[in-house]
Amino acid sequence: MNKKQSWTIFWLLFLLYMFDYMDRMVIVSLFPFLKQDMGMTDAQCGLLVSAVYWSILIFSFPASILVDRWSRTKSISIMAALWSIATLACAFTKTFPQLFIARTAIGIGEAGYAPGGTAMLSANFPKEKRARILGLWNASIPLGSALGIGIGGFVAHHYGWRHAFGLVAFPGLILAIVFYFVKDYKTIQLTKKEETGKETKMQFIDMAKQFTHNKTLLCNNLAFALKVFITPSLLTWLPSYFHRFDNLAMDKASMKASSIMVLAIIGAPLGGFLADVWMKKRENARLLFPAITSILTGILLFIAFTFLQGNIQYCVLLLIGITAVAFVPASVAVTQDVVHPGLHAVSLSLCIIIQHLFGSSLAPIVIGKLSDTYGLDKALTILPVFAFLAGILLFIGSFYYKKDTVSI
């Protein structure tokens, strides 16, 4: 595939990921309106975010097998259509259970998108540029989240919350149709090289060992889970935090929160670029760099929510908007670096399962429950702990990267 085709695929995947997160995160700016219309608690609002992550957790692995062994383009197209239709369905719900079911359906559609998109980018761009390409692609996450939160708050405030769901659903549906006709790469056969040099078909035990005997992946994936407890917590609750403690209307609170999280547009590409540059001198830089940024994020979170308020706090949170996601490109690249190329989507899906099981699916509801009990300002003070633990795990994993890369 030539360079032009590779970049065309990149930008289509970028736009799909952006609308993925618009559909996923638009709901957090609608919390006050949903609480008023349906009488929800903070914990129930958190459940509406967690519902998406639980679906992804359950369906990511089977969807990734479909991606790796069938078709990347067709799988992605079908999934994008499903999450878009489910988002539109949210506009017609009248009770909390109905909205919860619709949000669950969004997660089913989104389950295989990240593994499928990552596998396509890994196949279409050289390995030495993998982290920076994934960094650019992951910049669509904060952009989509910020647009979803900002647009959702504005539309809900002026036109009603149901219109917000409808507005963000249609673009993804159009892109889903376009992507169905994109040229796919040939499915990679699962083979291994014997000591004699002969290529033989990999057995299930061989595939399982790619993951169970891989200390790099274990440390990387657990650290990923700890870090993604932080970002969904901020995405979900910063609008409500500014609404309550800065006395801002929800549309203004949503825009303020969006201005913080959108800075990940800088953090994700910059993190991927710096990790790849450092990797030219340090082979395990794709683990060491995220370790450093994780510790830095923990320090900034501790300062922001323990000691600061007002404009000074906002300035520190802006910096966190950059550092909190700087780990993503390198950590995602690691899931591709240390496994067989025919298992790229499966490898990322396992990372997603772990991160949602221990991180993002728990974050909105845990913070919501702590908020109901102690107040939202107190609930957010637990976040630095997750960043510090992630940094430690990534540092430990860096010692195994070279061995695990050579063994594939």
C-alpha positions in Angstrom: 0.0 0.0 0.0 1.4 3.4 -1.0 1.9 6.4 1.3 -1.1 8.3 0.1 -3.4 5.3 0.7 -1.9 4.8 4.2 -2.6 8.4 5.2 -6.1 8.3 3.7 -6.8 5.3 6.0 -5.2 7.2 8.9 -7.5 10.2 8.5 -10.6 8.1 8.1 -9.7 6.1 11.3 -8.9 9.4 13.0 -12.4 10.8 12.2 -14.1 7.6 13.3 -12.3 7.6 16.6 -13.2 11.2 17.1 -16.9 10.5 16.6 -16.5 7.3 18.7 -15.6 9.5 21.7 -18.1 12.2 20.9 -20.8 9.6 21.1 -19.3 8.0 24.2 -18.7 11.2 26.3 -21.5 13.5 25.2 -23.6 12.2 28.1 -21.4 13.7 30.9 -22.5 17.2 30.0 -26.1 16.1 30.2 -25.9 14.9 33.8 -27.7 17.9 35.4 -30.5 17.6 32.8 -30.9 13.9 33.2 -30.9 14.2 37.0 -33.7 16.8 36.7 -35.8 14.8 34.2 -35.2 11.3 35.6 -34.2 11.9 39.2 -30.8 10.2 38.9 -28.1 10.1 41.5 -24.4 10.7 40.8 -23.8 7.0 41.0 -26.4 6.3 38.4 -24.9 9.0 36.1 -21.6 7.2 36.5 -23.2 4.0 35.6 -24.2 5.4 32.2 -20.6 6.0 31.4 -19.4 2.7 32.9 -22.1 0.8 30.8 -20.1 1.5 27.7 -16.8 0.3 29.2 -18.5 -2.9 30.5 -19.7 -3.7 27.0 -16.3 -3.1 25.5 -14.8 -5.3 28.3 -17.1 -8.2 27.4 -17.1 -7.9 23.6 -13.6 -6.6 22.8 -11.9 -10.0 22.7 -14.4 -11.8 20.3 -14.5 -8.6 18.1 -10.7 -8.5 17.9 -10.6 -12.2 16.7 -13.0 -11.2 14.0 -10.8 -8.2 13.1 -7.6 -10.3 12.9 -9.0 -13.3 11.1 -11.7 -11.8 8.9 -11.6 -8.2 7.7 -10.4 -5.0 9.4 -12.4 -2.6 7.1 -15.7 -4.5 7.2 -15.5 -5.1 11.0 -14.8 -1.4 11.7 -17.6 -0.3 9.3 -20.2 -2.5 11.0 -19.1 -1.5 14.5 -19.2 2.2 13.7 -22.7 1.9 12.3 -23.9 0.1 15.4 -22.5 2.6 17.9 -24.0 5.5 15.9 -27.4 3.9 15.8 -27.3 3.2 19.5 -26.3 6.8 20.3 -29.3 8.0 18.3 -31.5 5.6 20.2 -30.5 7.4 23.5 -32.4 10.4 22.3 -35.7 8.4 22.5 -35.3 6.9 26.0 -37.7 7.9 28.8 -36.3 6.0 31.8 -32.9 5.2 33.4 -33.1 1.5 32.4 -33.8 2.3 28.8 -30.9 4.8 28.7 -28.7 2.3 30.4 -29.5 -0.4 27.7 -28.9 2.1 24.9 -25.5 3.1 26.4 -24.6 -0.6 26.7 -25.3 -1.0 23.0 -22.9 1.8 22.2 -20.2 -0.2 23.9 -20.9 -3.3 21.9 -20.3 -1.3 18.7 -17.2 0.3 20.0 -15.7 -3.0 21.4 -13.5 -3.9 18.4 -12.7 -0.4 17.0 -9.5 0.4 18.9 -8.0 -3.1 18.2 -9.0 -3.0 14.6 -7.8 0.6 14.0 -4.5 -0.1 15.8 -3.9 -3.3 13.7 -4.5 -1.4 10.5 -2.1 1.4 11.5 0.5 -1.1 12.6 0.3 -2.8 9.2 0.4 0.4 7.2 3.2 2.3 8.9 6.8 1.3 9.8 7.5 0.0 13.3 10.0 2.7 14.1 7.3 5.3 13.6 4.6 3.3 15.4 4.3 5.3 18.6 4.1 8.7 16.9 1.5 7.5 14.4 -0.6 6.0 17.2 0.0 9.3 19.1 -1.5 11.3 16.3 -4.4 8.8 16.0 -5.1 8.9 19.7 -5.2 12.7 19.6 -8.7 12.1 18.2 -9.8 10.8 21.6 -9.5 14.1 23.5 -10.7 16.0 20.5 -13.8 13.9 20.3 -14.3 13.9 24.0 -14.0 17.7 24.2 -16.3 18.2 21.3 -18.8 15.8 22.7 -18.8 17.4 26.1 -18.7 21.0 24.8 -21.3 20.6 22.1 -23.5 18.4 24.3 -23.6 21.0 27.1 -24.4 23.8 24.6 -27.1 21.9 22.7 -28.7 20.6 25.9 -28.7 24.0 27.5 -30.3 25.7 24.5 -32.3 23.0 22.7 -32.7 20.1 25.1 -30.6 17.0 25.9 -32.3 14.7 23.4 -31.0 16.8 20.5 -27.4 16.4 21.8 -27.5 12.7 21.2 -29.0 13.1 17.7 -26.5 15.7 16.6 -23.4 13.5 17.4 -24.8 10.2 16.0 -25.2 11.0 12.3 -21.5 11.8 11.2 -20.3 8.4 12.5 -23.0 6.6 10.5 -21.9 8.3 7.3 -18.2 7.5 7.9 -19.1 3.9 8.6 -20.6 3.5 5.2 -17.5 5.1 3.6 -15.1 2.9 5.5 -16.8 -0.3 4.2 -15.2 0.3 0.8 -11.6 1.0 2.0 -8.9 -1.4 0.8 -7.9 -3.9 3.5 -4.5 -5.6 4.1 -4.2 -9.3 3.6 -4.9 -11.4 6.8 -1.6 -12.5 8.3 -1.2 -16.2 8.8 -0.5 -17.4 12.3 2.8 -19.3 11.8 6.0 -19.8 13.8 9.5 -20.6 12.8 11.0 -23.9 14.1 14.6 -24.3 15.1 15.1 -26.0 11.7 13.9 -22.8 10.0 10.6 -24.3 8.8 7.4 -22.3 9.2 4.6 -24.2 10.9 1.1 -23.3 12.0 0.8 -21.9 15.5 -1.2 -24.0 17.9 -3.5 -22.5 20.6 -0.8 -23.0 23.3 1.7 -21.1 21.1 -0.7 -18.2 20.8 -1.5 -18.2 24.6 2.2 -18.1 25.4 2.5 -14.8 23.5 0.5 -13.3 26.3 0.9 -15.5 29.4 4.7 -15.6 29.3 5.1 -11.9 28.5 6.1 -9.8 31.5 6.3 -6.7 29.4 2.7 -6.9 28.5 1.6 -7.8 32.0 3.2 -4.7 33.5 2.2 -2.5 30.6 -1.4 -3.5 30.6 -1.9 -3.2 34.4 -0.3 0.2 34.3 -2.6 1.1 31.4 -5.6 0.2 33.6 -4.4 2.4 36.5 -3.9 5.3 34.2 -7.3 5.0 32.5 -8.9 5.2 35.9 -7.8 8.8 35.9 -8.8 10.0 32.4 -12.4 8.8 32.5 -12.8 10.2 36.0 -11.7 13.6 34.8 -13.8 13.4 31.6 -16.8 12.3 33.5 -16.7 14.6 36.5 -14.8 17.8 35.7 -17.9 19.4 34.1 -19.9 18.7 37.3 -17.0 19.8 39.4 -16.8 23.2 37.8 -20.6 23.4 37.9 -20.7 22.9 41.6 -17.5 24.5 42.9 -17.0 27.3 40.4 -20.7 28.1 40.2 -20.8 27.9 36.4 -23.8 27.1 34.2 -23.5 23.6 32.8 -22.7 24.8 29.3 -19.8 27.0 30.6 -18.7 24.2 33.0 -18.6 21.8 30.1 -16.6 24.1 27.9 -14.1 24.7 30.7 -13.7 21.0 31.2 -13.3 20.5 27.5 -10.6 23.1 27.3 -8.5 20.9 29.7 -9.1 17.5 28.1 -8.7 18.8 24.5 -5.0 19.6 25.4 -4.4 15.9 25.0 -4.3 16.8 21.3 -0.8 18.0 22.3 0.0 15.3 24.9 -0.8 12.2 22.8 1.2 13.1 19.6 4.0 14.7 21.7 4.2 11.6 23.9 4.5 9.3 20.9 7.1 11.5 19.1 9.3 11.8 22.2 9.1 8.0 23.0 10.1 7.1 19.4 13.0 9.7 19.4 14.3 8.4 22.8 13.9 4.8 21.5 16.7 5.5 19.0 19.1 5.7 22.0 17.2 3.6 24.6 15.5 0.4 23.4 13.0 0.3 26.2 12.0 4.0 26.0 8.4 3.0 25.1 8.1 1.9 28.8 10.4 4.4 30.5 8.8 7.5 29.0 5.3 6.6 30.1 6.7 5.8 33.6 8.1 9.3 33.9 5.0 11.0 32.6 2.8 8.9 34.9 4.8 10.0 38.0 4.6 13.7 36.8 0.9 13.4 36.3 0.5 12.0 39.9 2.4 14.9 41.3 0.3 17.5 39.4 -3.0 15.8 40.4 -2.0 15.8 44.0 -1.2 19.5 43.9 -4.3 20.5 42.0 -6.9 18.7 44.1 -5.3 19.0 47.5 -4.0 22.5 47.6 -5.4 24.6 44.8 -8.6 26.3 43.7 -9.8 28.8 41.1 -7.5 30.0 38.3 -4.3 28.5 39.7 -6.0 25.1 39.9 -7.3 25.5 36.4 -3.7 26.2 35.1 -2.4 23.0 36.7 -5.3 21.0 35.3 -4.4 22.4 31.8 -1.0 20.9 32.2 -2.5 17.6 33.4 -4.5 17.6 30.2 -1.2 17.2 28.4 0.7 14.9 30.7 -2.2 12.5 31.5 -2.3 11.0 28.0 1.3 11.2 27.0 1.7 7.6 28.0 -0.9 6.3 25.6 1.0 6.0 22.2 4.0 4.3 23.6 2.0 1.9 25.8 -0.3 1.0 22.8 2.8 0.5 20.6 4.2 -1.9 23.2 1.1 -4.1 22.8 2.1 -4.4 19.1 5.9 -4.7 19.5 6.0 -7.8 21.6 3.5 -10.1 19.9 3.1 -11.9 16.6 1.9 -9.6 13.8 -1.1 -11.8 13.3 -2.2 -11.2 16.9 -2.0 -7.4 16.9 -5.8 -6.8 17.4 -6.1 -9.5 20.0 -3.1 -8.1 21.9 -4.7 -4.7 22.1 -8.1 -6.2 23.0 -6.5 -7.9 26.0 -5.1 -4.6 27.0 -8.5 -3.0 26.7 -10.1 -5.8 28.7 -7.7 -5.3 31.5 -7.9 -1.5 31.4 -11.7 -1.5 31.4 -12.0 -4.3 34.0 -9.7 -2.6 36.6 -9.8 1.1 35.3 -12.2 2.9 33.1 -15.4 0.9 33.8 -14.9 1.4 37.6 -13.8 5.0 37.5 -17.1 6.9 36.8 -19.1 4.9 39.3 -16.4 4.8 42.0 -15.9 8.6 41.8 -19.7 9.0 41.7 -20.2 6.9 44.8 -17.5 8.7 46.7 -19.0 11.9 45.6 -22.4 10.9 47.0 -20.7 10.1 50.3 -17.9 12.6 50.8 -18.4 15.2 48.0 -16.9 15.4 44.5 -13.9 17.5 45.6 -12.9 14.9 48.1 -13.5 12.0 45.7 -11.1 13.3 43.1 -8.2 13.4 45.6 -7.7 9.6 45.2 -6.5 10.0 41.5 -2.8 10.6 42.2 -2.4 7.1 43.8 -3.3 5.5 40.4 -0.7 7.5 38.5 2.1 6.7 41.0 1.4 3.0 40.9 1.3 3.0 37.1 4.7 4.7 36.9 6.2 2.0 39.1 4.7 -0.8 37.0 6.0 0.7 33.7 9.5 1.1 35.2 9.5 -2.6 36.2 8.2 -3.6 32.7 11.0 -1.7 31.0 13.5 -4.4 32.2 11.8 -7.1 30.2 11.1 -5.3 26.9 14.2 -6.4 25.0 13.8 -10.1 25.9 10.1 -10.1 25.0 10.7 -8.3 21.7 13.4 -10.8 20.6 11.4 -13.8 21.5 8.6 -13.2 18.9 
